[in-house]
């Protein structure tokens, strides 16, 4: 019996690996529509916007219904926050 168990465990280890599709989180397409004002879109869905803070350095991030998400030192950090907020508010719409 012990020999059989060993063979069975080896067989299960030798079976081919299953491949799962890689699902990437939405990143959005970003366009600077006017100086310091960026809007994000993911497959036709408006993600939100990022506006340069003036006169101080930094960026204000806004969600798809213009709710203020936060203030960020870096443009990329503000964009990531907008995408993350959109993914939380509408997960089914962004993962099609």
C-alpha positions, 0 to 999 in steps of 0.5 A: 500500500505505501508504494501505491500512495507514493506513485499517486502523489508523484502522478499528481505532481507530474500533471500539467499545470493549469493556466489561468488568464492574467486579469489586469486592473484597469489603468485608464487612458489619460488625456490632458484636455487643458493645461493641468487638467487630466481626464481618465477613461477606461473602455468608454467609462469615465474614471474621473479627473486630476487637476493641478493645484494652483498656485501650490504644487500637487494635484487634486483627484476627483472621481467620476461624479466629481467627488474629491478623492484627495490631494497628491504630490505626484500626478501618477499617484493621483491617477492611480487613486482615481482608477482605484476609486473607480474600481471600488465604486463599479467593479463589474463595469471595469472588468468586462 
